[in-house]
């Protein structure tokens, strides 16, 4: 099928991206796609070897008119995008504590 590609989706609904990082799927052009299922399976195998917590799956998806994969964006925020509450305060406190040390 020429109008179907394969993508990798993890347990949080994130997709493996072209930049070799997980993406939410909001921007379909950033999602890595493979023409052949075995290519996607090999990539998933490599990812799983590096991250034993990963629960991923290879999914066949249609292409849009623009040639981008049609994926449902994840509702789970990507890790590291939103600062954790108090994270800035902890950094500032650590900086203040080191200023008096000489």
C-alpha positions, 0 to 999 in steps of 0.5 A: 500500500503506497498510501500507508506508512508505519509509525512507532507509538509508545505507551503514553501515545507519543510517536518516535520522531524524525529528530530521534526523540519522542513527539506528541503528534501535534505536528505530523511532519515531525513523526518518523515514518517508515514505508516498510513495517520491518523497518519500523519494527527494527527501530522499535527493537533498538529503542526497546533495547535502550529503554526497558520500560518502553512499551511501544507498538508499530502502527500502520497509518494513512497519509494525508493529502500533504503526505504526512502520517495521520496520527492522533496527538497524545493527550499526555505531556512530553517529559521535560517540557513543563518545568516541575513546580519548585524547580526554579526555586531549587536552582536559585537556592543552590546558586545562592548557597554557592555564592557565599562559598570561597 
